[in-house]
Amino acid sequence: MKCAPRRPILLSTAALLLAAVGGCASGDQSDGAAAPPVPTPSGPAVGMCRALHKELPRRVEGLERRALDPASDFTAAWGDPAVQLRCGVPAPDVLTPGDPDYNPHPDSAELNGVEWVFEKESDGYRFTTALRKAYVEVRVPGKYAPELNVLIDLADAVKKTIPFGI
């Protein structure tokens, strides 16, 4: 199977390297997705996350959206293994001044107008929005490499519901 970009995107050099080493995604899935831990947003983030939940696509990178238990306006998942989204999470350590992992210039990628900080995990990547009034975290298993493709399908919903600013 050949992989090809589906839509134009803007990427940092690090993100291009990340995308270059990935494979192709599969649309296979099964029932019973484990729900990601439900975050506890506060203040305006609650309304933004609820609005995001309503705008999330039914499919990302060809993966069908899943019902979760417990159901929450702050979480969503697609596929198996699940691509997991959580809205209203705290800032990641890499973006938190004073944290030992703080980096004023973390690895990041801009995809369709949304800036994402990315962190390698044991199997895949964790992406967190940057420069938005609420943090949205997306964990993408390595099975769906290049993992960045999932973010393209989420960009419009994030742009529509989570405004710029911190």
Helices and strands as residue ranges (DSSP letters): H 13-20, H 44-55, E 59-60, E 63-64, E 75-78, E 83-89, G 93-95, E 108-111, E 114-121, E 124-129, E 135-140, G 142-144, H 148-161
